[in-house]
Amino acid sequence: MDLVFILEAVVVLAAIVLGTRASGIGVGVWGGVGVFVLVFLFGEAPGEPPTAAVAIILGVVTAASLMQAAGGIDWMVAMAARVIESRPRQITVIAPLVAFGFCAGAGTGNIVYPLLPVVYDVSYRNGIRPSRPLTVTTVQTGIALAASPVSAAMAAMLTLTDVAPYNLGLGQILMITFPAVVGGIIVTSLVMNHVGKELADDPEVQERIASGQLAPPDAGGTSAASALQYTSRGRNAALAFLGSVLVIVALGLFPDLRPSYTVGGETTQIDMTATIILVMFVASAIIMFVGRPKIGTVPDQSVFKAGLVSGIALFGIAWLTSTFIEAHEEAIVTTVGSWVTDWRFLFAVAVFVVAAMTTSQSTATRTIVPIGLAAGLPAGAVTGMWAGGLGGVYTLPANGTQIAAANFDLTGTTKLGTKLVDHSFFLPMLIMAVTTMVIGTAIGAFF
């Protein structure tokens, strides 16, 4: 390991830290600055920009934003709320699993925001400590995107593994991540069901009820779920989008369904990058027809804004890591490779730490996964550990969903803490991340 390698590694780390402090598109900007330094000051050749991953994000964001503008997310939230209310006593398990299904289907964790008051309302009315379902429902969004065919994190992952010599496509990734994530959610829910005092035994909650600050759990009134409204156009838009997701999964699981083309006498099958983009554009057209969204409002949608931020952040940071790895692949394979071969958990820890620092699953993916693959880790094991490592985004109580969940919990059982890691989300986040890593790595060993 020579001095140049060390200096360039410092540049990469500095860019990540500065980007994290800036947050949002700042991650991409500082990633681009890092590329500039490596190219202009160290004379390295620019790495390959992540154009495929960004193209997937743009295609998905287009369809998802149109769906949201048509009211599709309102319909999804209303349906999720109905399922949650149907089994109130099992809410600590049901709520996170239902939220996971819609997060994975929509490719975004934003859907949990309108669900949080429903989760609180149902749990409190049934005498269940609200922090239990609220925290698990919130932190599952960290790993749910590893099991989503249309998330930015999956777009980044696909462009890294769905190539030779790994050849781990969408279908194989989902076979690893989906059961691992579901297992992680269930285990975490079962554990959290026994964490904290019951509402009847919690002196703080009982004091709020006695003082009139909080209505008794069995108080009457309209449930939060019944107040959720949606339109038929919103329902149609959501069904069109979810249908396109199923089409993408089918084309990933059964490659023979994808068309082939011949160039120069050589026949090539269309890859999943192009497949996802094309299916999303067709879905967008269908949504415009059945959902009738106001096109002018699409750029104002939260999904659109979050998607653009993810694309910019991903572009800069991924270009930086690509430039660094291509310049020092031999050193990474011999040095870092020996570390992760002897202690594989170091790779999982690295994904977790970067996810915690950047609070971005796609950034953590493009920053660490290429290093693990270049170091010689099996693609299946990398995928399993990656899924759990993404849970690190909830290490610190700085995410909007955490803050929203704490604010919706009028009992005060969901806390943000004062010492960075003493918040209510830390324990479920840690259990979910580790459990998902273990299950995912075990399944990944067969790929």
N, C-alpha and C positions, 0 to 999 in steps of 0.2 A: 504494500500500500504506500504509494509515493505522496509527496507533498501536494502535487497538483490535485490528486484525488481528494485529499483531506480539505483543501481550500475550496474546491468546487462543491463538496458535500456541505461545507459551512454555508456557501451561497444558497444552496437548495433549502437547507433548514431555516436560514434567515428569511428567505422569501415566504416560506410557509408560515413562520411566526408573525411576520409583518402582515401577511394576508389575513391571518386569523384575527389579528388585532383590528384590522380594518373591517373585516367581515364582508359578506355579500360579494359583490363584484370585485371588491378589493382583493379577494383571494386570487382571482384571475389576473388582475392588474399586476400584482407583485410577482405572480408566476411568470408573466411576460417580461418583467424587469429582470428576473433571474435568467431567463433565456438570453436576454440581451447581454448580460454580464458574461455568461458562459461562451457566447459566440464572439463578442467584440473584444473582450479582455483576455479570455483564455484560448480563443481560436478554435473552439469546438464547432463541429458541423451541427446545424439545427436539426433536432430530432423531428420525427414525423408528427405533425399536428393532429389532434384527435378529431378530424373532420367527420368521421363516421359516427362517433358517439354524439357529437353536437347535432348532426343531421337527424339522428333518431330522436333526440330531445325536442328539436323543433317540430318534427312530424307529430309526436305525441302531444306536445303542448298545444299545437293547433287544434287537434281534435278535442282534447280535454277542455280547452278554454271555450270552444264553441258549445260543448255540452254544458259547461257551467253557466254560460250566458243564457242558454235555453231553459235553465232550471233543473238540469239533470242531477246535480249534486244535492239539491233540495229533496228530490225524490229518493235518492240513495239514502240520505240521512233519515227520512221518514220511514223507509222500509226497515232500516237498521233499528230504529227506535221501537218499532212494533215488535220485532223479534226479542229485543231486550226486555220489554214490558211483559212479554208472554211468559217469561220464566224468571220472575223477580228474585226468588230465593237463591238462584244459581247465578246471579248477576256478576259475581267476581270472575266467573269462568266465561259466561255467555257474552258479556259486553266486550271484552278484549278480542274474542274470536270473531264476533260479528264485525267489529271495527277493523280487524285484520283483513277480513274478506273484502271489504270495500276499499281499504287502503291499497291492497294488492291489485284489485281490479282497476282502480282509478289511477294507480301509480303515484299517489300523493298522500301524505299524512294529514293534509289540511282538513280532510273530512271529519276528523275527530273533534274539531272545534265546536260545531253545533251539536255533537253528540254528548259532550261533557255535561251540560245541564240536565240532560235526560238521564245519564248514568247517576248523577248526584240525586236527582229527584226520586228515581226508582229505588235506589239503595236506602236513602234516608227514610222514605215512607215505609219500608219493610224492616226498619230497625237494624240495617246492616251498616257497619262503619264505612262511610263513603270513601275514605282514603284507599281502601282495598281495591275496589273496581276502578276508581279514578286513576290511580298510579299505574296499574297494569295496562289499562286501556291507553294511557298516554305513552308509556315506554315501548309498547309493542310497535309503534310507528317507526322506531329506530331500526328494527330488523325486518319489518314487514316489506320494505322496499327491496330486500334481497330476494323476495319470493314474488315480486311483481314483474310481469313480462314487459311492462311499459314505464318503468321508473327510470330516472336519470342514472341511478346507481347500476341498474341492470344494463343500460345502454353502454356504460363505461366498461362493465365486466365483459359483456359479449365481445367487444372489439379486442379484448385481450386474450380470451380463451377460445373463441370460435375460429381459431387459425391453427395452422400446423406449427409445431408438432402436438399441440394440446388437443385440438379438435373437440372441445367441450362446448356444445351448442346450447341453445336455450332450453331444449327439452331436458338435457342432462343436468343443467344447472338447477332447473326447477325440481327435478327428482331428488336433488340433494337438499336444496334450501327449503322447499315447501314443508316436508315433514319435520325438518329440523326446527323451523320457526314455530310451527304449530305445537311441537313438543315443548319448546321453550316457553311458549305462552301458557300451556296447560300446567306445566310444573310450577311456574311462577305463580299462577293464579291459586293453585292448591296450597302453596306455602303461604302466600299473602292472606289467605282466608283465615289464618290463625295468628296474624300479626296485629298487635294493638288490642286495646280493651274493647269489649262490646260497648255499644252506645249506652246501654243501661248502667254500665259500671264505670263509665268515664266521667269523673267529677267535673271536668271543664265543660263538657257537653251538657250535663245535667244542670250546671249553674246557668248556662245560657238559656236553657228552657225555662228554668225557674224565674229568671229575671225578665222573661218575655222577649228576649232578643231572638229567640228561635222557637218556632212553633213545634209542638209535639210531633213525633214521627207519624202518628196515625191521624194527623189533622186532615180535614177534607179539602176540597179544592180541585182545580183542573190540573191534570198532570202535564209535565213539560212536553211529553211526546205528543199529546193530543193537539198541542198548539202548532205543531209543525205542518206546513202547508206545501203542496206541490201542484203542478199542472199536468195535464195529459201530454203536452208538448215536452215538458221536462222529463216525464217518464219515458217517452219515445226516444228522446235524445240519449238518456242514460242507457236504455236497452241497446240502442245502436252502438254506443261506445263499448259497452261490456261485450256485446256480440263480436265486435272487431278484436277484442282482447282474446276471446276464445279462438277466433280464426288464427291469430298469431301463434297461440299455444299449439294448435293442431298442426300448423305448418312447421313449427319447430320440432314437434314430436315425430312427425312423419315427413321427412325431407322429400320423399318421392312425390309429394303433392305439389312441390314448388316447380315452376317451369324451368326449362333449360334453353340455352341459346348457343349458337355456333358462330365462332369467330376464327377465321383463318384455318378452318377445318377442325378446330378443337371445340368440343362441346363442354359447356360449363353450366352448372346449375346456379340459379340466382341465390345469393347468400341471404342470411337473416337480416342484415342491416338494411338492404334494399327492400326486403319483404316487409319489415315493420313499417318503414317509411311509406311505402305504397299503400299498405292496408290502412294506415292512419289517414292518408289523404282521401281514400275512398270513404272511410268512416266520416270524415269531416263533411264531405259532400252530402252523405245520407243525413247527417245531423242537421245540416242547413235546410234540408227538404222536410224532414219530419218534426224538427224542433223549432224551426223558424226563429232562431236567435237574432237579436239585433247586432249585426256585424260591427257596428261602431262601438259597441260596449265590450267587445272581446278583449282589447288591450287593457281594460280596467279590471279584468277578472284576476283574482288572487292566484289562480293556477298559471295564468299567462305570465304574471310578474315573477312568480317563483321559478318558473321554467326558464325564463330568460336569464335570471340571476345564476341559476345552476349551470346553464350553458356557457356563460362567460367565465364563471369560476373554474369550471371543468377545463375549458380550452386552455387557459393560461397555465394552470398547475400541471395539467397532463403534458403539455408541450415541454414544460420544464423538466419533469421526471423522465420523459422520453429522451430529451437531449442528453441528460446526465447518464442515463443507463446505457444508451448506445455508445457513448464515449468511453465508458468504463465497464463494459459488460464482463470482460475477463476478470477484472479485479472483484467485481461483485460476486461472480460465480465462485471464485476461489476463496474469498474472504467471508463475505456474508453467507455464502452457501454453506460453509462449514459450520457457522453458528446455527442456522436454522435446521440443518441436518441433525445436529446433536441435540438441539433444544427447539423443537418445532413450535412450541408455545410462544417463542419470541415473535414469530410472525403474527400470531393472533394478538399478542400484546401491542405490536406496532400498529395494526389496523385500529385497535381499540383506542390507543392514545391519540392517533391522528384524527379519528372521528371525534374524540372528546375535544381536541384543540380547535378543530375547524367547524364542528357541529354540522358537517356535510358528509353524507354517505358517499356521494359521487366523488368528492375530493379525496376522501380516504381511499376509495377504490383505485383511482388513477395514481395516487401517490405511492401506495405500498404494494398492491397486488403485482405490478410489473417486477418489483424487486424480488418478491417471493418466487415468481415464475422463473425469473432469470437465475435465481440462486439454485434452482433445481427441485423445488418442492413439487410434488405431484399436483396436477391441476384440480383433482377431486378434493384433496385435503385443503388446498388453498381456498376453494369455494366454500367448504364447510366452516372453516375458521373465519373467513371473510363475513359470512352471514351473521355470526355471533358478534364479531368485532364491531360491526356497525352500530350495535347497541350503545357503544361508548358515547354517542352524541348526547346522551342524557346524564353524563357524569356530573356536570355542573348544572345548577338550577337556572340556566340562562335562556332556555328555549321558550317560545311563546306558548306552546301547549302546556308546559309545566306551570307557567304563571297563570294561564287561564284556568287550569284545573284547580289550583290552590284558591283562586278567587271565587270559583263557582261553589266550592265547599264551604257552606255557611257554618258548618259545625266546627271548623278549624282543625279537623283531623288531618288534612292534607297540608303539609308545611313546606315552605321553601328553605327553611333553616337559616343559620347565620354563620356557619363555618364551612361553607362550600360543599361539603359532602355529608352534612347532617340532615339533608332534606328527605322528604318522604319517598322520593323517586329512586334514591340511590340503591337501596336493597333490592327492589324488584328489577331494576336495570341490571345489577350485577348477576343476580340469579338467572335472568333471562339470557344474558350474553353468554355466560359460562355454559349453561345447559344447551343452548343452541350450538355453540362451538363443539361441544362433546358429541352431540347427536350428528351434527353436520359432518364432522371429521370422520366419524365411524361410517356413515353412509358413503362419504366421498372416497373411502378406501377401495370401494368396488368399481370406481370409474377410472 
